Amino acid sequence: MVLKAGTTHFNLRMGRTESGIPVYSIEDYDVGMSVTANAAAVISEVVAVTGPIPGNSIFVYRDTDGRWDGLNVVSGVFIDFFPLGAITEDEALSMAVARSHKSVS
């Protein structure tokens, strides 16, 4: 779904991993402010449209350079970024899921 947070235009895809973890993929459309520069507002818009974010959710985003990285989101609030440097969305999701499993262990 195409969304807008201020001047940031982005596409949001939602899904679940095989184990049921909610995943959110955000793709920057390079219109207005970037997702990177406006991450807090982007996550606020996602919450406004989709409702509460489950605690174990995984967020990845593609920046205007085409690289996929991660967003730390806690209780529906953007906290910070984590580097993935992935080329594809699937690669980013796999890396982010693996990272989340390590942090739980």
CYANA upper distance limits for C-alpha pairs under 8 A (distance plus 0.5 A):
  1 MET  CA     11 ASN  CA      5.98
  1 MET  CA     12 LEU  CA      5.71
  1 MET  CA     13 ARG  CA      7.06
  2 VAL  CA      9 HIS  CA      7.76
  2 VAL  CA     10 PHE  CA      6.28
  2 VAL  CA     11 ASN  CA      4.91
  2 VAL  CA     12 LEU  CA      6.81
  3 LEU  CA      9 HIS  CA      6.43
  3 LEU  CA     10 PHE  CA      5.94
  3 LEU  CA     11 ASN  CA      6.53
  3 LEU  CA     12 LEU  CA      7.62
  3 LEU  CA     45 GLU  CA      8.21
  4 LYS  CA      8 THR  CA      5.96
  4 LYS  CA      9 HIS  CA      5.05
  4 LYS  CA     10 PHE  CA      6.75
  4 LYS  CA     42 VAL  CA      8.11
  4 LYS  CA     45 GLU  CA      7.94
  5 ALA  CA      9 HIS  CA      7.17
  5 ALA  CA     38 ASN  CA      8.46
  5 ALA  CA     41 ALA  CA      6.29
  5 ALA  CA     42 VAL  CA      5.87
  5 ALA  CA     45 GLU  CA      6.47
  6 GLY  CA     33 MET  CA      8.49
  6 GLY  CA     41 ALA  CA      7.96
  7 THR  CA     31 VAL  CA      7.64
  7 THR  CA     32 GLY  CA      5.18
  7 THR  CA     33 MET  CA      6.08
  8 THR  CA     28 ASP  CA      8.31
  8 THR  CA     29 TYR  CA      8.42
  8 THR  CA     30 ASP  CA      8.21
  8 THR  CA     31 VAL  CA      6.57
  8 THR  CA     32 GLY  CA      5.59
  8 THR  CA     33 MET  CA      5.37
  8 THR  CA     34 SER  CA      6.37
  8 THR  CA     35 VAL  CA      6.93
  8 THR  CA     38 ASN  CA      7.67
  8 THR  CA     42 VAL  CA      8.04
  9 HIS  CA     28 ASP  CA      7.06
  9 HIS  CA     29 TYR  CA      6.10
  9 HIS  CA     30 ASP  CA      7.60
  9 HIS  CA     31 VAL  CA      6.16
  9 HIS  CA     32 GLY  CA      7.43
 10 PHE  CA     26 ILE  CA      6.99
 10 PHE  CA     27 GLU  CA      5.93
 10 PHE  CA     28 ASP  CA      5.17
 10 PHE  CA     29 TYR  CA      5.68
 10 PHE  CA     30 ASP  CA      8.49
 10 PHE  CA     35 VAL  CA      8.07
 11 ASN  CA     25 SER  CA      8.47
 11 ASN  CA     26 ILE  CA      6.11
 11 ASN  CA     27 GLU  CA      5.54
 11 ASN  CA     28 ASP  CA      7.21
 11 ASN  CA     29 TYR  CA      7.72
 12 LEU  CA     24 TYR  CA      7.36
 12 LEU  CA     25 SER  CA      6.20
 12 LEU  CA     26 ILE  CA      5.25
 12 LEU  CA     27 GLU  CA      7.10
 12 LEU  CA     46 VAL  CA      8.48
 13 ARG  CA     24 TYR  CA      6.30
 13 ARG  CA     25 SER  CA      5.58
 13 ARG  CA     26 ILE  CA      7.09
 14 MET  CA     22 PRO  CA      7.82
 14 MET  CA     23 VAL  CA      6.23
 14 MET  CA     24 TYR  CA      5.15
 14 MET  CA     25 SER  CA      6.87
 15 GLY  CA     22 PRO  CA      6.39
 15 GLY  CA     23 VAL  CA      5.74
 15 GLY  CA     24 TYR  CA      7.10
 16 ARG  CA     20 GLY  CA      5.65
 16 ARG  CA     21 ILE  CA      5.68
 16 ARG  CA     22 PRO  CA      4.93
 16 ARG  CA     23 VAL  CA      5.86
 17 THR  CA     21 ILE  CA      5.67
 17 THR  CA     22 PRO  CA      7.13
 17 THR  CA     23 VAL  CA      7.47
 21 ILE  CA     56 ASN  CA      7.04
 21 ILE  CA     57 SER  CA      6.59
 21 ILE  CA     58 ILE  CA      7.96
 22 PRO  CA     54 PRO  CA      7.80
 22 PRO  CA     56 ASN  CA      7.67
 22 PRO  CA     57 SER  CA      5.31
 22 PRO  CA     58 ILE  CA      6.84
 23 VAL  CA     57 SER  CA      6.17
 23 VAL  CA     58 ILE  CA      5.22
 23 VAL  CA     59 PHE  CA      6.43
 23 VAL  CA     60 VAL  CA      8.46
 23 VAL  CA     93 LEU  CA      8.29
 24 TYR  CA     57 SER  CA      8.02
 24 TYR  CA     58 ILE  CA      6.66
 24 TYR  CA     59 PHE  CA      5.30
 24 TYR  CA     60 VAL  CA      6.92
 25 SER  CA     59 PHE  CA      6.46
 25 SER  CA     60 VAL  CA      5.55
 25 SER  CA     61 TYR  CA      6.07
 25 SER  CA     62 ARG  CA      8.47
 25 SER  CA     89 GLU  CA      8.05
 26 ILE  CA     59 PHE  CA      8.10
 26 ILE  CA     60 VAL  CA      6.78
 26 ILE  CA     61 TYR  CA      4.93
 26 ILE  CA     62 ARG  CA      6.83
 27 GLU  CA     61 TYR  CA      6.06
 27 GLU  CA     62 ARG  CA      5.31
 27 GLU  CA     63 ASP  CA      7.37
 28 ASP  CA     34 SER  CA      7.16
 28 ASP  CA     35 VAL  CA      6.38
 28 ASP  CA     61 TYR  CA      7.86
 28 ASP  CA     62 ARG  CA      6.40
 28 ASP  CA     63 ASP  CA      6.06
 28 ASP  CA     64 THR  CA      6.52
 29 TYR  CA     64 THR  CA      7.76
 30 ASP  CA     34 SER  CA      6.66
 30 ASP  CA     64 THR  CA      6.12
 33 MET  CA     37 ALA  CA      6.95
 33 MET  CA     38 ASN  CA      7.01
 34 SER  CA     38 ASN  CA      6.60
 34 SER  CA     63 ASP  CA      7.91
 34 SER  CA     64 THR  CA      7.54
 35 VAL  CA     39 ALA  CA      5.69
 35 VAL  CA     42 VAL  CA      7.17
 35 VAL  CA     63 ASP  CA      7.25
 36 THR  CA     63 ASP  CA      7.24
 38 ASN  CA     42 VAL  CA      6.71
 39 ALA  CA     43 ILE  CA      6.68
 39 ALA  CA     78 PHE  CA      7.20
 40 ALA  CA     44 SER  CA      6.70
 40 ALA  CA     77 VAL  CA      7.42
 40 ALA  CA     78 PHE  CA      5.62
 40 ALA  CA     79 ILE  CA      8.43
 41 ALA  CA     45 GLU  CA      6.64
 42 VAL  CA     46 VAL  CA      6.81
 43 ILE  CA     47 VAL  CA      6.74
 43 ILE  CA     73 VAL  CA      8.43
 43 ILE  CA     76 GLY  CA      7.49
 43 ILE  CA     77 VAL  CA      7.08
 43 ILE  CA     78 PHE  CA      6.65
 44 SER  CA     48 ALA  CA      6.65
 44 SER  CA     76 GLY  CA      7.66
 44 SER  CA     77 VAL  CA      7.39
 45 GLU  CA     49 VAL  CA      6.68
 46 VAL  CA     50 THR  CA      6.36
 46 VAL  CA     51 GLY  CA      8.18
 47 VAL  CA     51 GLY  CA      5.42
 47 VAL  CA     52 PRO  CA      6.36
 47 VAL  CA     53 ILE  CA      7.17
 47 VAL  CA     76 GLY  CA      6.83
 52 PRO  CA     75 SER  CA      8.27
 52 PRO  CA     76 GLY  CA      7.02
 53 ILE  CA     57 SER  CA      7.39
 53 ILE  CA     75 SER  CA      7.01
 53 ILE  CA     76 GLY  CA      5.83
 54 PRO  CA     75 SER  CA      7.98
 55 GLY  CA     74 VAL  CA      7.16
 55 GLY  CA     75 SER  CA      6.78
 57 SER  CA     73 VAL  CA      8.40
 58 ILE  CA     70 GLY  CA      8.48
 58 ILE  CA     71 LEU  CA      8.30
 58 ILE  CA     72 ASN  CA      8.32
 58 ILE  CA     73 VAL  CA      8.42
 58 ILE  CA     93 LEU  CA      8.43
 58 ILE  CA     96 ALA  CA      7.39
 58 ILE  CA     97 VAL  CA      7.65
 58 ILE  CA    100 SER  CA      8.43
 59 PHE  CA     70 GLY  CA      6.28
 59 PHE  CA     71 LEU  CA      5.82
 59 PHE  CA     72 ASN  CA      7.50
 59 PHE  CA     73 VAL  CA      7.84
 59 PHE  CA     96 ALA  CA      8.43
 60 VAL  CA     68 TRP  CA      7.05
 60 VAL  CA     69 ASP  CA      6.08
 60 VAL  CA     70 GLY  CA      4.76
 60 VAL  CA     71 LEU  CA      6.40
 60 VAL  CA     89 GLU  CA      8.32
 60 VAL  CA     92 ALA  CA      7.15
 60 VAL  CA     93 LEU  CA      7.23
 60 VAL  CA     96 ALA  CA      7.96
 61 TYR  CA     68 TRP  CA      5.83
 61 TYR  CA     69 ASP  CA      6.08
 61 TYR  CA     70 GLY  CA      6.59
 61 TYR  CA     71 LEU  CA      7.78
 62 ARG  CA     66 GLY  CA      6.16
 62 ARG  CA     67 ARG  CA      5.88
 62 ARG  CA     68 TRP  CA      4.78
 62 ARG  CA     69 ASP  CA      7.06
 62 ARG  CA     89 GLU  CA      8.22
 63 ASP  CA     67 ARG  CA      6.14
 63 ASP  CA     68 TRP  CA      6.93
 63 ASP  CA     69 ASP  CA      8.28
 66 GLY  CA     87 ILE  CA      7.76
 67 ARG  CA     85 GLY  CA      6.18
 67 ARG  CA     86 ALA  CA      6.32
 67 ARG  CA     87 ILE  CA      6.13
 67 ARG  CA     88 THR  CA      8.22
 68 TRP  CA     84 LEU  CA      6.94
 68 TRP  CA     85 GLY  CA      6.12
 68 TRP  CA     86 ALA  CA      5.38
 68 TRP  CA     87 ILE  CA      6.72
 68 TRP  CA     88 THR  CA      7.27
 68 TRP  CA     89 GLU  CA      7.08
 68 TRP  CA     92 ALA  CA      6.43
 69 ASP  CA     81 PHE  CA      7.91
 69 ASP  CA     82 PHE  CA      6.84
 69 ASP  CA     83 PRO  CA      5.60
 69 ASP  CA     84 LEU  CA      5.08
 69 ASP  CA     85 GLY  CA      6.21
 69 ASP  CA     86 ALA  CA      7.15
 69 ASP  CA     92 ALA  CA      7.18
 70 GLY  CA     81 PHE  CA      6.17
 70 GLY  CA     82 PHE  CA      5.46
 70 GLY  CA     83 PRO  CA      6.64
 70 GLY  CA     84 LEU  CA      6.97
 70 GLY  CA     92 ALA  CA      8.25
 70 GLY  CA     96 ALA  CA      7.40
 71 LEU  CA     78 PHE  CA      7.53
 71 LEU  CA     79 ILE  CA      8.03
 71 LEU  CA     80 ASP  CA      6.51
 71 LEU  CA     81 PHE  CA      5.07
 71 LEU  CA     82 PHE  CA      6.58
 72 ASN  CA     78 PHE  CA      6.58
 72 ASN  CA     79 ILE  CA      5.89
 72 ASN  CA     80 ASP  CA      5.76
 72 ASN  CA     81 PHE  CA      6.30
 72 ASN  CA     82 PHE  CA      7.51
 73 VAL  CA     77 VAL  CA      5.78
 73 VAL  CA     78 PHE  CA      5.03
 73 VAL  CA     79 ILE  CA      6.09
 73 VAL  CA     80 ASP  CA      7.99
 74 VAL  CA     78 PHE  CA      7.11
 74 VAL  CA     79 ILE  CA      7.27
 84 LEU  CA     92 ALA  CA      6.97
 84 LEU  CA     95 MET  CA      7.47
 84 LEU  CA     96 ALA  CA      8.05
 85 GLY  CA     92 ALA  CA      8.25
 86 ALA  CA     91 GLU  CA      6.40
 86 ALA  CA     92 ALA  CA      5.68
 87 ILE  CA     91 GLU  CA      7.41
 87 ILE  CA     92 ALA  CA      7.97
 88 THR  CA     92 ALA  CA      6.77
 89 GLU  CA     93 LEU  CA      6.64
 90 ASP  CA     94 SER  CA      6.66
 91 GLU  CA     95 MET  CA      6.64
 92 ALA  CA     96 ALA  CA      6.49
 93 LEU  CA     97 VAL  CA      6.49
 94 SER  CA     98 ALA  CA      6.68
 95 MET  CA     99 ARG  CA      6.61
 96 ALA  CA    100 SER  CA      6.65
 97 VAL  CA    101 HIS  CA      6.82
 98 ALA  CA    102 LYS  CA      6.93
 99 ARG  CA    103 SER  CA      6.92
100 SER  CA    104 VAL  CA      6.90
101 HIS  CA    105 SER  CA      6.94
